[in-house]
Amino acid sequence: MNRARARAVMAEHGLDAIIATTTENFAYLSGLQEVDRLRQNWLSRYWAVLPAAEAAPVGMLVPRIHLQHAAQAGSAVEVIRSYGDYSYAMASEDTLTDEERRLVELRVPPSLADPFDALAALVGDLGLAGARRIGVDERMLSRADFATLEQKLPQIELVEAHERFREIRKVKTPTEIETMRRALRITVDAMTDAIAAIKVGRPQSEAYEALRMGMARHNLHARNITAGVGPKAIWAFAQPSARPNEVGDIIKFDHGGVYEGYWTDWGRSGTIGAPDPEVARRYDALLAGQQAAVGHLRPGVTASEIAGILEGTVREAGMPDYSRPAYGHGIGREIYDFPAIAHGDDTRIEAGMVINIEAPLYVLGWGGLQIEDTLVVTETGADYLVDYSRELFVAG
């Protein structure tokens, strides 16, 4: 968590604290990464509270049944509370493991039945009873939920703050960047496994499965698996197919997933056998645009300027009608984080942002191509998170 940036954002918006409700923001504040797996439905409340005061502890609230996850995974959160009930019998304190002892400690504070009462109590435990204004991540709260929370904390002005969380998260810490680098290496290695699995006469589904398993073997939970071969190259989300691969097929990878709470997104293109001249011509234009955008990515430029450079270069390189809604995005706890590399997004690029730059092409009746890289913005430019050949590869 970038706590210094969080304090600065809260100060800018006059907030005494922020409350996380969504999976990605809860994980960001708490360090617990498995909330997306544990959250059973809309009514499962996982909330974390970050006070603005520098020395104040962070707090979190979970269903009592999931205190066991905090006991096993560990957490840097100082104040952990629960709601609801879940009971254990205990044989003897002398036989408890360290994790079991931790669970017993976590169960000492009383668990309230109602999560809103429990959150109000947690706010008080964190020394925020006298707070004037608190930002609440509204995306996992219904209007009725928000109104209930206002009733429980009548002395505090509650304001929507989901965008404040995204503003905080868009600049990454060195630790976050290294986690994302490890994740992307797994993603790229899985692609090389999938390329090796593409053989003439074999079904496209084998590449799909090799890609999925290449990520899963290293605990990267695949969420977007596109290993499009032949007619499947047109799709942004290609489903596996039994169609046999053929010489001349276009191959398009656009895939990623979640590793330790952080997303990856990656794209490359190739062919089975030597590429058709039209494939090579179009790909060269896309690559020229993507590389021009990468070359201009640095602090101070706007996201829309980067989009314009990519689009304009592709058009000048021989595809005059080329146009996409977006040419990349921030990435981190969400696959589409701030900013969008798109016309109309005037967010200024900052050092520490991690940004994907991509030049996709989808032509119905012909096929699709993709070139996508993840970069970390430095003080003077941008570096590839993982550097890998951007040439059309040949498989089969």
SVG drawing of the C-alpha trace seen along z (x, -y; Angstrom):
<svg xmlns="http://www.w3.org/2000/svg" viewBox="-32 -19 47 52">
<polyline fill="none" stroke="black" stroke-width="0.4" points="0.0,0.0 1.2,-3.5 0.3,-5.0 2.1,-8.3 0.1,-8.8 -3.1,-7.8 -2.5,-10.4 -1.9,-13.0 -5.1,-12.1 -7.1,-12.2 -5.7,-15.6 -6.5,-17.0 -10.1,-15.9 -10.5,-16.7 -11.0,-13.1 -10.2,-11.8 -10.3,-8.2 -11.3,-6.0 -13.3,-2.8 -12.7,0.0 -15.6,2.3 -14.6,3.8 -12.4,6.8 -9.5,4.9 -9.6,2.1 -10.0,4.3 -7.0,6.4 -5.0,3.2 -5.5,1.9 -5.5,5.3 -2.9,7.3 -5.3,10.3 -5.4,11.5 -8.0,14.2 -11.1,12.1 -12.4,12.7 -12.4,16.4 -13.9,16.1 -16.6,13.5 -19.7,15.7 -22.2,13.2 -23.1,9.5 -24.0,9.7 -20.5,10.9 -19.0,7.8 -15.2,7.3 -14.4,3.8 -11.1,2.1 -10.5,-1.4 -7.4,-3.6 -7.2,-6.7 -5.5,-9.7 -3.4,-10.2 0.2,-9.0 0.5,-6.9 -3.0,-5.6 -3.6,-1.8 -5.4,-0.3 -8.5,1.7 -10.5,4.4 -13.8,6.2 -14.6,9.7 -17.3,12.4 -16.3,14.3 -15.9,17.5 -13.1,15.9 -11.0,14.8 -9.4,18.2 -8.0,16.8 -6.3,13.8 -5.0,16.3 -3.4,18.5 -2.3,15.9 -1.2,13.2 -1.9,9.5 -0.2,6.3 -3.5,4.8 -3.4,3.9 -7.1,3.9 -9.1,6.9 -12.8,7.2 -15.6,9.6 -19.3,9.9 -21.7,12.8 -20.9,16.1 -18.9,19.2 -18.0,21.5 -15.1,23.9 -14.6,26.4 -11.1,26.4 -9.3,29.4 -6.5,27.8 -4.5,24.6 -1.3,26.7 -2.0,28.5 -2.8,25.4 -0.6,24.6 0.6,21.1 -2.1,20.4 -4.8,21.7 -3.4,19.5 -3.7,16.5 -7.3,17.4 -8.1,17.6 -6.5,14.1 -8.6,12.7 -11.8,14.1 -11.3,12.3 -13.0,9.0 -16.8,9.4 -18.4,10.1 -21.5,8.1 -24.4,9.7 -24.9,6.8 -22.0,5.8 -23.0,2.1 -22.9,2.0 -19.6,3.8 -18.2,1.2 -19.4,-1.7 -17.6,-0.1 -14.4,0.4 -14.5,-3.3 -14.6,-4.1 -11.8,-1.6 -9.6,-3.4 -10.1,-6.7 -12.3,-8.1 -15.4,-8.8 -14.7,-12.5 -14.0,-12.4 -15.6,-15.0 -15.6,-13.5 -14.9,-9.9 -14.7,-8.6 -16.5,-5.3 -15.8,-3.0 -19.4,-2.9 -19.1,-0.2 -20.0,2.7 -22.8,0.8 -26.4,0.4 -28.1,-2.9 -29.8,-1.3 -26.5,-0.1 -25.0,-3.6 -28.0,-5.1 -27.8,-2.5 -24.1,-3.4 -25.0,-7.1 -27.5,-6.2 -24.9,-4.3 -22.4,-7.2 -24.7,-10.2 -22.0,-12.6 -19.7,-11.9 -20.2,-13.1 -19.8,-10.1 -18.9,-10.8 -18.3,-8.4 -14.6,-7.6 -14.2,-4.8 -12.4,-7.2 -10.1,-8.3 -9.0,-4.7 -8.2,-4.4 -6.3,-7.7 -4.2,-6.3 -3.6,-3.0 -2.5,-4.3 1.0,-5.0 2.7,-1.8 5.3,-1.2 8.5,0.7 7.1,3.8 4.0,3.7 6.1,3.3 8.2,6.3 5.1,8.4 3.7,7.4 7.0,8.2 6.9,11.7 3.4,12.1 4.1,10.9 7.1,13.3 4.7,16.2 2.3,14.8 5.0,14.6 6.4,18.0 2.9,19.5 2.7,18.0 5.9,19.7 4.5,23.0 1.4,22.3 3.4,21.4 5.2,24.7 1.8,26.5 0.6,25.1 1.1,27.8 -0.4,28.2 -3.3,30.6 -3.7,30.3 -6.8,28.5 -6.6,24.9 -7.8,25.9 -4.4,27.4 -2.8,23.9 -5.6,22.6 -5.0,25.4 -1.2,24.9 -1.7,21.2 -4.1,21.9 -1.9,24.5 1.2,22.5 -0.3,19.7 -2.0,22.1 1.2,24.0 2.6,20.8 -0.5,19.7 -1.5,17.1 -5.3,17.4 -6.1,17.1 -9.0,14.7 -8.5,13.8 -7.3,16.6 -7.1,15.8 -4.9,18.1 -6.7,17.5 -5.6,19.5 -7.0,19.1 -10.7,18.0 -10.4,17.6 -7.8,14.8 -10.6,12.3 -12.0,12.6 -10.9,10.6 -12.0,13.5 -11.5,16.6 -13.1,19.8 -11.3,23.1 -12.0,24.9 -11.5,28.4 -10.7,27.0 -7.3,28.3 -4.6,25.7 -3.5,25.0 -0.5,23.5 -1.1,19.7 -3.3,19.3 -2.9,16.1 -2.1,16.6 -3.1,14.0 -2.4,14.1 -4.1,11.6 -4.2,13.1 -3.6,12.6 -4.8,13.2 -4.3,12.4 -1.2,13.2 -1.0,12.2 -3.8,9.7 -2.3,8.0 -3.5,8.4 -1.4,9.1 -2.4,8.4 -0.2,9.3 -0.4,9.6 1.6,11.0 1.0,12.2 2.4,14.8 1.5,17.2 1.8,20.9 4.5,20.9 5.8,17.7 3.3,14.8 1.2,13.7 2.4,10.3 -0.8,8.6 -0.4,10.0 3.1,8.6 2.1,5.2 -0.7,4.7 1.4,6.0 4.3,3.7 1.9,0.7 0.5,1.7 4.0,2.2 5.1,-1.2 2.2,-2.8 2.7,-0.9 6.5,-1.7 5.9,-5.4 3.5,-5.5 6.0,-3.6 8.7,-6.1 6.6,-9.1 5.4,-7.6 6.9,-9.7 5.7,-11.9 3.8,-15.0 2.2,-13.9 -1.5,-13.0 -3.1,-9.7 -4.9,-11.2 -1.7,-12.4 -0.3,-8.9 -3.5,-7.6 -3.2,-10.2 0.5,-9.3 -0.3,-5.6 -3.4,-6.0 -1.7,-8.6 1.4,-6.6 -0.6,-3.5 -2.5,-5.5 0.6,-7.0 2.2,-3.6 -0.5,-2.3 -3.7,-1.8 -5.5,-5.2 -8.8,-4.1 -7.3,-2.6 -9.3,-3.5 -9.9,-1.9 -11.8,-3.1 -8.6,-2.8 -4.9,-2.0 -4.0,-0.8 -4.7,-1.3 -3.3,-1.4 -3.0,2.0 -2.7,3.2 -5.4,4.3 -7.8,4.0 -7.1,5.0 -8.4,1.6 -7.0,-0.8 -6.4,-4.5 -5.7,-6.0 -7.3,-4.9 -5.0,-5.5 -7.8,-7.0 -9.0,-10.2 -10.6,-12.3 -8.6,-11.0 -6.4,-14.0 -4.9,-12.3 -1.2,-13.3 1.2,-10.4 3.2,-10.1 6.4,-8.3 5.4,-5.0 2.4,-4.3 2.2,-0.9 0.6,-1.1 -0.2,1.2 0.3,-0.1 -1.5,1.9 -2.4,1.8 -5.1,4.4 -6.7,5.1 -10.0,7.0 -11.1,7.4 -14.2,9.6 -13.7,12.1 -9.9,11.7 -8.6,12.1 -7.0,10.2 -3.6,9.1 -2.3,7.8 0.8,6.3 0.7,5.3 3.3,4.5 3.3,3.5 5.6,0.6 6.5,-1.1 6.9,-4.9 10.2,-6.3 11.2,-9.9 12.5,-10.2 10.5,-7.7 9.2,-4.2 10.8,-0.7 9.3,2.6 8.2,4.6 9.2,7.7 11.0,7.2 10.2,9.8 10.5,9.9 7.9,7.9 8.5,9.6 5.8,11.8 6.6,15.3 6.3,18.4 4.8,21.6 3.7,25.0"/>
</svg>
